[in-house]
Amino acid sequence: KRMSNKLRKRYILDNLKKFLKNSEFFVFEKNGIVRGCGRLERDKIWTVYVDPSHHRKGIGTAIMNKLENFAKRKSIKKVSLEALKPAKLFYKKCGYNLIKTTPDHYLMEKRLKW
């Protein structure tokens, strides 16, 4: 499968292999090209990324739903993530609450509804 250049630069094959060993990694693909991805490791969401040319098309929400539903199937009751400033509002709209602010990111969490 082909990847956009932005994703290729950010997630080289070696990193993907490392992530996949200890976590679940989901990819959003359109027309054979990866447009977004997300990773769940235990109760923490990592590596959520959507190609900027595909923002505001529901891809990020679809990835978050997939990650959260997988967490529920694993009986995880609460998930957390570290958001950068540009993504804070997106995660808030997804139901995440701000727990802590640091100079680099926002720690956010969400109780999953059963």
N, CA, C and O atoms as a GROMACS GRO file, in nm:
protein
  456
    1LYS      N    1   0.084  -0.119   0.000
    1LYS     CA    2   0.000   0.000   0.000
    1LYS      C    3   0.088   0.125   0.000
    1LYS      O    4   0.194   0.127   0.063
    2ARG      N    5   0.044   0.225  -0.069
    2ARG     CA    6   0.118   0.351  -0.074
    2ARG      C    7   0.081   0.436   0.046
    2ARG      O    8  -0.032   0.431   0.095
    3MET      N    9   0.177   0.514   0.094
    3MET     CA   10   0.155   0.608   0.204
    3MET      C   11   0.184   0.748   0.153
    3MET      O   12   0.267   0.767   0.064
    4SER      N   13   0.114   0.846   0.207
    4SER     CA   14   0.147   0.984   0.174
    4SER      C   15   0.288   1.013   0.224
    4SER      O   16   0.334   0.950   0.319
    5ASN      N   17   0.355   1.107   0.163
    5ASN     CA   18   0.492   1.141   0.203
    5ASN      C   19   0.500   1.185   0.348
    5ASN      O   20   0.596   1.152   0.418
    6LYS      N   21   0.401   1.259   0.394
    6LYS     CA   22   0.404   1.307   0.533
    6LYS      C   23   0.400   1.191   0.632
    6LYS      O   24   0.470   1.192   0.732
    7LEU      N   25   0.316   1.091   0.603
    7LEU     CA   26   0.311   0.975   0.692
    7LEU      C   27   0.439   0.894   0.683
    7LEU      O   28   0.490   0.845   0.784
    8ARG      N   29   0.492   0.880   0.564
    8ARG     CA   30   0.613   0.800   0.546
    8ARG      C   31   0.728   0.858   0.628
    8ARG      O   32   0.804   0.784   0.691
    9LYS      N   33   0.741   0.990   0.626
    9LYS     CA   34   0.848   1.054   0.701
    9LYS      C   35   0.830   1.033   0.851
    9LYS      O   36   0.928   1.013   0.923
   10ARG      N   37   0.706   1.038   0.897
   10ARG     CA   38   0.682   1.032   1.040
   10ARG      C   39   0.689   0.890   1.095
   10ARG      O   40   0.737   0.868   1.207
   11TYR      N   41   0.642   0.796   1.019
   11TYR     CA   42   0.634   0.658   1.068
   11TYR      C   43   0.708   0.564   0.975
   11TYR      O   44   0.647   0.502   0.888
   12ILE      N   45   0.835   0.552   0.993
   12ILE     CA   46   0.913   0.460   0.911
   12ILE      C   47   0.887   0.318   0.957
   12ILE      O   48   0.839   0.295   1.068
   13LEU      N   49   0.917   0.225   0.872
   13LEU     CA   50   0.883   0.085   0.897
   13LEU      C   51   0.936   0.034   1.031
   13LEU      O   52   0.864  -0.038   1.100
   14ASP      N   53   1.057   0.070   1.068
   14ASP     CA   54   1.112   0.022   1.196
   14ASP      C   55   1.026   0.066   1.314
   14ASP      O   56   1.003  -0.012   1.406
   15ASN      N   57   0.980   0.190   1.312
   15ASN     CA   58   0.896   0.240   1.421
   15ASN      C   59   0.762   0.167   1.423
   15ASN      O   60   0.710   0.135   1.530
   16LEU      N   61   0.706   0.142   1.306
   16LEU     CA   62   0.579   0.070   1.301
   16LEU      C   63   0.594  -0.069   1.362
   16LEU      O   64   0.507  -0.114   1.437
   17LYS      N   65   0.702  -0.137   1.330
   17LYS     CA   66   0.724  -0.270   1.386
   17LYS      C   67   0.733  -0.264   1.538
   17LYS      O   68   0.677  -0.349   1.608
   18LYS      N   69   0.803  -0.163   1.591
   18LYS     CA   70   0.816  -0.147   1.736
   18LYS      C   71   0.680  -0.120   1.800
   18LYS      O   72   0.646  -0.179   1.903
   19PHE      N   73   0.602  -0.032   1.740
   19PHE     CA   74   0.469  -0.002   1.792
   19PHE      C   75   0.380  -0.126   1.793
   19PHE      O   76   0.308  -0.150   1.890
   20LEU      N   77   0.386  -0.202   1.687
   20LEU     CA   78   0.297  -0.316   1.672
   20LEU      C   79   0.326  -0.427   1.772
   20LEU      O   80   0.237  -0.507   1.803
   21LYS      N   81   0.446  -0.434   1.822
   21LYS     CA   82   0.480  -0.539   1.918
   21LYS      C   83   0.398  -0.529   2.045
   21LYS      O   84   0.353  -0.631   2.098
   22ASN      N   85   0.377  -0.409   2.095
   22ASN     CA   86   0.315  -0.390   2.226
   22ASN      C   87   0.182  -0.315   2.222
   22ASN      O   88   0.132  -0.273   2.326
   23SER      N   89   0.126  -0.298   2.104
   23SER     CA   90   0.004  -0.219   2.096
   23SER      C   91  -0.079  -0.258   1.974
   23SER      O   92  -0.037  -0.338   1.891
   24GLU      N   93  -0.197  -0.199   1.967
   24GLU     CA   94  -0.284  -0.216   1.852
   24GLU      C   95  -0.272  -0.090   1.767
   24GLU      O   96  -0.280   0.021   1.819
   25PHE      N   97  -0.253  -0.108   1.640
   25PHE     CA   98  -0.231   0.005   1.549
   25PHE      C   99  -0.336  -0.001   1.440
   25PHE      O  100  -0.348  -0.102   1.370
   26PHE      N  101  -0.412   0.107   1.425
   26PHE     CA  102  -0.517   0.112   1.324
   26PHE      C  103  -0.482   0.215   1.218
   26PHE      O  104  -0.424   0.320   1.247
   27VAL      N  105  -0.517   0.182   1.096
   27VAL     CA  106  -0.486   0.268   0.982
   27VAL      C  107  -0.615   0.301   0.909
   27VAL      O  108  -0.700   0.214   0.889
   28PHE      N  109  -0.630   0.426   0.868
   28PHE     CA  110  -0.742   0.468   0.784
   28PHE      C  111  -0.688   0.484   0.644
   28PHE      O  112  -0.597   0.562   0.619
   29GLU      N  113  -0.746   0.409   0.552
   29GLU     CA  114  -0.698   0.408   0.415
   29GLU      C  115  -0.810   0.451   0.320
   29GLU      O  116  -0.926   0.415   0.339
   30LYS      N  117  -0.774   0.529   0.221
   30LYS     CA  118  -0.870   0.570   0.119
   30LYS      C  119  -0.802   0.561  -0.016
   30LYS      O  120  -0.695   0.617  -0.038
   31ASN      N  121  -0.865   0.489  -0.107
   31ASN     CA  122  -0.811   0.469  -0.242
   31ASN      C  123  -0.669   0.412  -0.239
   31ASN      O  124  -0.585   0.450  -0.320
   32GLY      N  125  -0.644   0.320  -0.146
   32GLY     CA  126  -0.515   0.254  -0.139
   32GLY      C  127  -0.404   0.336  -0.076
   32GLY      O  128  -0.288   0.294  -0.076
   33ILE      N  129  -0.437   0.453  -0.022
   33ILE     CA  130  -0.337   0.540   0.041
   33ILE      C  131  -0.374   0.561   0.187
   33ILE      O  132  -0.489   0.592   0.219
   34VAL      N  133  -0.277   0.544   0.276
   34VAL     CA  134  -0.301   0.567   0.418
   34VAL      C  135  -0.319   0.716   0.441
   34VAL      O  136  -0.233   0.797   0.405
   35ARG      N  137  -0.433   0.752   0.502
   35ARG     CA  138  -0.463   0.894   0.529
   35ARG      C  139  -0.458   0.927   0.678
   35ARG      O  140  -0.459   1.045   0.715
   36GLY      N  141  -0.454   0.825   0.762
   36GLY     CA  142  -0.448   0.850   0.905
   36GLY      C  143  -0.420   0.721   0.980
   36GLY      O  144  -0.428   0.612   0.925
   37CYS      N  145  -0.385   0.737   1.109
   37CYS     CA  146  -0.354   0.620   1.190
   37CYS      C  147  -0.371   0.654   1.337
   37CYS      O  148  -0.381   0.771   1.374
   38GLY      N  149  -0.375   0.552   1.419
   38GLY     CA  150  -0.383   0.569   1.564
   38GLY      C  151  -0.338   0.442   1.632
   38GLY      O  152  -0.347   0.333   1.576
   39ARG      N  153  -0.292   0.456   1.755
   39ARG     CA  154  -0.235   0.343   1.828
   39ARG      C  155  -0.286   0.342   1.971
   39ARG      O  156  -0.297   0.446   2.036
   40LEU      N  157  -0.318   0.223   2.020
   40LEU     CA  158  -0.360   0.203   2.159
   40LEU      C  159  -0.262   0.108   2.225
   40LEU      O  160  -0.239  -0.003   2.178
   41GLU      N  161  -0.203   0.153   2.335
   41GLU     CA  162  -0.114   0.069   2.414
   41GLU      C  163  -0.170   0.065   2.556
   41GLU      O  164  -0.168   0.165   2.628
   42ARG      N  165  -0.220  -0.053   2.594
   42ARG     CA  166  -0.292  -0.070   2.720
   42ARG      C  167  -0.407   0.032   2.727
   42ARG      O  168  -0.500   0.023   2.647
   43ASP      N  169  -0.402   0.129   2.818
   43ASP     CA  170  -0.511   0.226   2.832
   43ASP      C  171  -0.471   0.365   2.781
   43ASP      O  172  -0.532   0.465   2.818
   44LYS      N  173  -0.370   0.371   2.697
   44LYS     CA  174  -0.320   0.500   2.648
   44LYS      C  175  -0.328   0.505   2.496
   44LYS      O  176  -0.285   0.413   2.426
   45ILE      N  177  -0.382   0.614   2.446
   45ILE     CA  178  -0.389   0.638   2.302
   45ILE      C  179  -0.267   0.718   2.261
   45ILE      O  180  -0.235   0.821   2.321
   46TRP      N  181  -0.200   0.670   2.158
   46TRP     CA  182  -0.079   0.734   2.106
   46TRP      C  183  -0.090   0.747   1.954
   46TRP      O  184  -0.175   0.685   1.891
   47THR      N  185  -0.005   0.827   1.898
   47THR     CA  186   0.021   0.827   1.755
   47THR      C  187  -0.104   0.848   1.670
   47THR      O  188  -0.117   0.786   1.565
   48VAL      N  189  -0.194   0.933   1.714
   48VAL     CA  190  -0.309   0.964   1.630
   48VAL      C  191  -0.265   1.072   1.532
   48VAL      O  192  -0.218   1.179   1.571
   49TYR      N  193  -0.280   1.041   1.405
   49TYR     CA  194  -0.236   1.134   1.301
   49TYR      C  195  -0.330   1.124   1.181
   49TYR      O  196  -0.370   1.015   1.140
   50VAL      N  197  -0.363   1.240   1.126
   50VAL     CA  198  -0.440   1.246   1.002
   50VAL      C  199  -0.365   1.338   0.908
   50VAL      O  200  -0.324   1.448   0.946
   51ASP      N  201  -0.348   1.294   0.785
   51ASP     CA  202  -0.283   1.376   0.683
   51ASP      C  203  -0.354   1.512   0.680
   51ASP      O  204  -0.476   1.516   0.664
   52PRO      N  205  -0.280   1.622   0.696
   52PRO     CA  206  -0.344   1.754   0.700
   52PRO      C  207  -0.435   1.785   0.581
   52PRO      O  208  -0.531   1.861   0.595
   53SER      N  209  -0.406   1.729   0.466
   53SER     CA  210  -0.493   1.755   0.350
   53SER      C  211  -0.627   1.681   0.363
   53SER      O  212  -0.715   1.699   0.279
   54HIS      N  213  -0.641   1.599   0.466
   54HIS     CA  214  -0.765   1.525   0.488
   54HIS      C  215  -0.828   1.556   0.624
   54HIS      O  216  -0.913   1.480   0.672
   55HIS      N  217  -0.788   1.667   0.685
   55HIS     CA  218  -0.852   1.710   0.810
   55HIS      C  219  -0.997   1.746   0.783
   55HIS      O  220  -1.035   1.782   0.672
   56ARG      N  221  -1.079   1.735   0.888
   56ARG     CA  222  -1.219   1.775   0.888
   56ARG      C  223  -1.304   1.693   0.790
   56ARG      O  224  -1.401   1.742   0.732
   57LYS      N  225  -1.265   1.567   0.773
   57LYS     CA  226  -1.341   1.476   0.686
   57LYS      C  227  -1.389   1.353   0.763
   57LYS      O  228  -1.436   1.256   0.703
   58GLY      N  229  -1.378   1.357   0.897
   58GLY     CA  230  -1.425   1.248   0.980
   58GLY      C  231  -1.324   1.137   1.003
   58GLY      O  232  -1.354   1.039   1.072
   59ILE      N  233  -1.205   1.150   0.948
   59ILE     CA  234  -1.104   1.045   0.962
   59ILE      C  235  -1.057   1.034   1.107
   59ILE      O  236  -1.048   0.924   1.161
   60GLY      N  237  -1.026   1.147   1.169
   60GLY     CA  238  -0.981   1.146   1.308
   60GLY      C  239  -1.085   1.087   1.401
   60GLY      O  240  -1.053   1.009   1.490
   61THR      N  241  -1.210   1.124   1.380
   61THR     CA  242  -1.318   1.072   1.462
   61THR      C  243  -1.332   0.921   1.442
   61THR      O  244  -1.354   0.847   1.538
   62ALA      N  245  -1.321   0.875   1.318
   62ALA     CA  246  -1.330   0.732   1.290
   62ALA      C  247  -1.217   0.656   1.358
   62ALA      O  248  -1.239   0.548   1.413
   63ILE      N  249  -1.096   0.711   1.356
   63ILE     CA  250  -0.983   0.647   1.422
   63ILE      C  251  -1.005   0.642   1.573
   63ILE      O  252  -0.982   0.538   1.635
   64MET      N  253  -1.050   0.752   1.632
   64MET     CA  254  -1.075   0.754   1.776
   64MET      C  255  -1.183   0.653   1.815
   64MET      O  256  -1.169   0.583   1.915
   65ASN      N  257  -1.290   0.644   1.736
   65ASN     CA  258  -1.396   0.547   1.764
   65ASN      C  259  -1.342   0.405   1.760
   65ASN      O  260  -1.375   0.323   1.846
   66LYS      N  261  -1.260   0.376   1.662
   66LYS     CA  262  -1.201   0.242   1.649
   66LYS      C  263  -1.114   0.210   1.771
   66LYS      O  264  -1.123   0.101   1.827
   67LEU      N  265  -1.029   0.306   1.811
   67LEU     CA  266  -0.942   0.284   1.927
   67LEU      C  267  -1.023   0.265   2.055
   67LEU      O  268  -0.995   0.175   2.134
   68GLU      N  269  -1.124   0.349   2.075
   68GLU     CA  270  -1.206   0.339   2.195
   68GLU      C  271  -1.286   0.209   2.198
   68GLU      O  272  -1.297   0.146   2.304
   69ASN      N  273  -1.341   0.169   2.085
   69ASN     CA  274  -1.417   0.044   2.080
   69ASN      C  275  -1.327  -0.076   2.107
   69ASN      O  276  -1.368  -0.172   2.172
   70PHE      N  277  -1.205  -0.072   2.057
   70PHE     CA  278  -1.111  -0.180   2.085
   70PHE      C  279  -1.079  -0.183   2.234
   70PHE      O  280  -1.072  -0.291   2.294
   71ALA      N  281  -1.059  -0.066   2.295
   71ALA     CA  282  -1.032  -0.059   2.439
   71ALA      C  283  -1.148  -0.119   2.518
   71ALA      O  284  -1.126  -0.191   2.615
   72LYS      N  285  -1.270  -0.090   2.478
   72LYS     CA  286  -1.387  -0.146   2.548
   72LYS      C  287  -1.388  -0.298   2.539
   72LYS      O  288  -1.417  -0.366   2.638
   73ARG      N  289  -1.356  -0.352   2.422
   73ARG     CA  290  -1.351  -0.498   2.406
   73ARG      C  291  -1.245  -0.560   2.496
   73ARG      O  292  -1.255  -0.678   2.531
   74LYS      N  293  -1.144  -0.482   2.534
   74LYS     CA  294  -1.040  -0.529   2.625
   74LYS      C  295  -1.074  -0.496   2.771
   74LYS      O  296  -0.989  -0.510   2.859
   75SER      N  297  -1.199  -0.453   2.796
   75SER     CA  298  -1.249  -0.418   2.930
   75SER      C  299  -1.176  -0.301   2.994
   75SER      O  300  -1.166  -0.292   3.116
   76ILE      N  301  -1.127  -0.212   2.911
   76ILE     CA  302  -1.063  -0.089   2.962
   76ILE      C  303  -1.173   0.013   2.985
   76ILE      O  304  -1.254   0.039   2.897
   77LYS      N  305  -1.176   0.070   3.105
   77LYS     CA  306  -1.283   0.162   3.142
   77LYS      C  307  -1.251   0.308   3.116
   77LYS      O  308  -1.341   0.391   3.103
   78LYS      N  309  -1.120   0.341   3.109
   78LYS     CA  310  -1.079   0.480   3.091
   78LYS      C  311  -0.954   0.481   3.004
   78LYS      O  312  -0.863   0.400   3.023
   79VAL      N  313  -0.949   0.573   2.908
   79VAL     CA  314  -0.830   0.589   2.825
   79VAL      C  315  -0.778   0.731   2.840
   79VAL      O  316  -0.853   0.824   2.869
   80SER      N  317  -0.647   0.745   2.821
   80SER     CA  318  -0.586   0.877   2.831
   80SER      C  319  -0.499   0.901   2.708
   80SER      O  320  -0.465   0.808   2.634
   81LEU      N  321  -0.463   1.026   2.689
   81LEU     CA  322  -0.376   1.065   2.578
   81LEU      C  323  -0.308   1.196   2.612
   81LEU      O  324  -0.349   1.268   2.703
   82GLU      N  325  -0.205   1.226   2.537
   82GLU     CA  326  -0.136   1.354   2.548
   82GLU      C  327  -0.160   1.430   2.419
   82GLU      O  328  -0.120   1.385   2.311
   83ALA      N  329  -0.225   1.544   2.429
   83ALA     CA  330  -0.262   1.621   2.311
   83ALA      C  331  -0.171   1.743   2.296
   83ALA      O  332  -0.137   1.810   2.393
   84LEU      N  333  -0.134   1.768   2.173
   84LEU     CA  334  -0.067   1.894   2.142
   84LEU      C  335  -0.173   2.003   2.129
   84LEU      O  336  -0.290   1.972   2.108
   85LYS      N  337  -0.133   2.127   2.141
   85LYS     CA  338  -0.227   2.238   2.140
   85LYS      C  339  -0.322   2.237   2.019
   85LYS      O  340  -0.442   2.258   2.039
   86PRO      N  341  -0.275   2.214   1.896
   86PRO     CA  342  -0.368   2.216   1.783
   86PRO      C  343  -0.477   2.109   1.789
   86PRO      O  344  -0.582   2.124   1.727
   87ALA      N  345  -0.453   2.000   1.864
   87ALA     CA  346  -0.549   1.890   1.868
   87ALA      C  347  -0.639   1.892   1.992
   87ALA      O  348  -0.732   1.812   2.002
   88LYS      N  349  -0.613   1.981   2.084
   88LYS     CA  350  -0.688   1.983   2.210
   88LYS      C  351  -0.839   1.994   2.187
   88LYS      O  352  -0.916   1.919   2.248
   89LEU      N  353  -0.882   2.083   2.103
   89LEU     CA  354  -1.025   2.102   2.078
   89LEU      C  355  -1.087   1.977   2.014
   89LEU      O  356  -1.199   1.939   2.048
   90PHE      N  357  -1.015   1.914   1.924
   90PHE     CA  358  -1.065   1.790   1.862
   90PHE      C  359  -1.093   1.685   1.969
   90PHE      O  360  -1.200   1.624   1.970
   91TYR      N  361  -0.997   1.663   2.058
   91TYR     CA  362  -1.016   1.562   2.162
   91TYR      C  363  -1.128   1.600   2.258
   91TYR      O  364  -1.201   1.514   2.306
   92LYS      N  365  -1.140   1.729   2.287
   92LYS     CA  366  -1.250   1.775   2.372
   92LYS      C  367  -1.385   1.740   2.306
   92LYS      O  368  -1.477   1.695   2.373
   93LYS      N  369  -1.394   1.761   2.175
   93LYS     CA  370  -1.518   1.726   2.102
   93LYS      C  371  -1.543   1.576   2.103
   93LYS      O  372  -1.657   1.531   2.091
   94CYS      N  373  -1.436   1.498   2.117
   94CYS     CA  374  -1.449   1.352   2.125
   94CYS      C  375  -1.484   1.305   2.267
   94CYS      O  376  -1.499   1.186   2.291
   95GLY      N  377  -1.498   1.400   2.360
   95GLY     CA  378  -1.539   1.366   2.496
   95GLY      C  379  -1.427   1.355   2.597
   95GLY      O  380  -1.448   1.306   2.708
   96TYR      N  381  -1.308   1.399   2.562
   96TYR     CA  382  -1.194   1.391   2.654
   96TYR      C  383  -1.192   1.513   2.745
   96TYR      O  384  -1.223   1.624   2.704
   97ASN      N  385  -1.154   1.489   2.870
   97ASN     CA  386  -1.146   1.595   2.970
   97ASN      C  387  -1.000   1.627   3.000
   97ASN      O  388  -0.915   1.538   3.005
   98LEU      N  389  -0.973   1.753   3.020
   98LEU     CA  390  -0.839   1.798   3.053
   98LEU      C  391  -0.806   1.759   3.196
   98LEU      O  392  -0.883   1.789   3.288
   99ILE      N  393  -0.693   1.692   3.216
   99ILE     CA  394  -0.649   1.650   3.348
   99ILE      C  395  -0.532   1.735   3.396
   99ILE      O  396  -0.526   1.774   3.512
  100LYS      N  397  -0.439   1.763   3.304
  100LYS     CA  398  -0.319   1.836   3.342
  100LYS      C  399  -0.261   1.905   3.219
  100LYS      O  400  -0.268   1.854   3.107
  101THR      N  401  -0.205   2.024   3.242
  101THR     CA  402  -0.139   2.098   3.136
  101THR      C  403   0.010   2.106   3.166
  101THR      O  404   0.050   2.136   3.278
  102THR      N  405   0.092   2.078   3.065
  102THR     CA  406   0.236   2.094   3.078
  102THR      C  407   0.281   2.191   2.969
  102THR      O  408   0.200   2.226   2.882
  103PRO      N  409   0.404   2.235   2.971
  103PRO     CA  410   0.448   2.326   2.864
  103PRO      C  411   0.440   2.264   2.724
  103PRO      O  412   0.429   2.337   2.625
  104ASP      N  413   0.446   2.131   2.716
  104ASP     CA  414   0.449   2.065   2.586
  104ASP      C  415   0.317   2.008   2.538
  104ASP      O  416   0.295   1.997   2.418
  105HIS      N  417   0.228   1.970   2.630
  105HIS     CA  418   0.106   1.903   2.590
  105HIS      C  419  -0.002   1.912   2.698
  105HIS      O  420   0.020   1.966   2.807
  106TYR      N  421  -0.118   1.858   2.664
  106TYR     CA  422  -0.230   1.849   2.757
  106TYR      C  423  -0.257   1.701   2.783
  106TYR      O  424  -0.274   1.623   2.689
  107LEU      N  425  -0.260   1.662   2.910
  107LEU     CA  426  -0.299   1.526   2.944
  107LEU      C  427  -0.451   1.524   2.953
  107LEU      O  428  -0.511   1.602   3.027
  108MET      N  429  -0.512   1.435   2.876
  108MET     CA  430  -0.658   1.427   2.871
  108MET      C  431  -0.699   1.282   2.891
  108MET      O  432  -0.623   1.189   2.863
  109GLU      N  433  -0.823   1.263   2.941
  109GLU     CA  434  -0.874   1.128   2.958
  109GLU      C  435  -1.023   1.123   2.934
  109GLU      O  436  -1.092   1.225   2.935
  110LYS      N  437  -1.070   1.001   2.913
  110LYS     CA  438  -1.213   0.980   2.887
  110LYS      C  439  -1.256   0.848   2.950
  110LYS      O  440  -1.190   0.746   2.931
  111ARG      N  441  -1.366   0.852   3.024
  111ARG     CA  442  -1.426   0.730   3.074
  111ARG      C  443  -1.510   0.674   2.960
  111ARG      O  444  -1.592   0.744   2.900
  112LEU      N  445  -1.488   0.547   2.930
  112LEU     CA  446  -1.560   0.485   2.820
  112LEU      C  447  -1.697   0.438   2.866
  112LEU      O  448  -1.711   0.379   2.973
  113LYS      N  449  -1.797   0.466   2.786
  113LYS     CA  450  -1.935   0.427   2.818
  113LYS      C  451  -1.963   0.289   2.762
  113LYS      O  452  -1.927   0.256   2.649
  114TRP      N  453  -2.028   0.210   2.845
  114TRP     CA  454  -2.058   0.072   2.805
  114TRP      C  455  -2.194   0.063   2.753
  114TRP      O  456  -2.238  -0.045   2.714
   0.00000   0.00000   0.00000
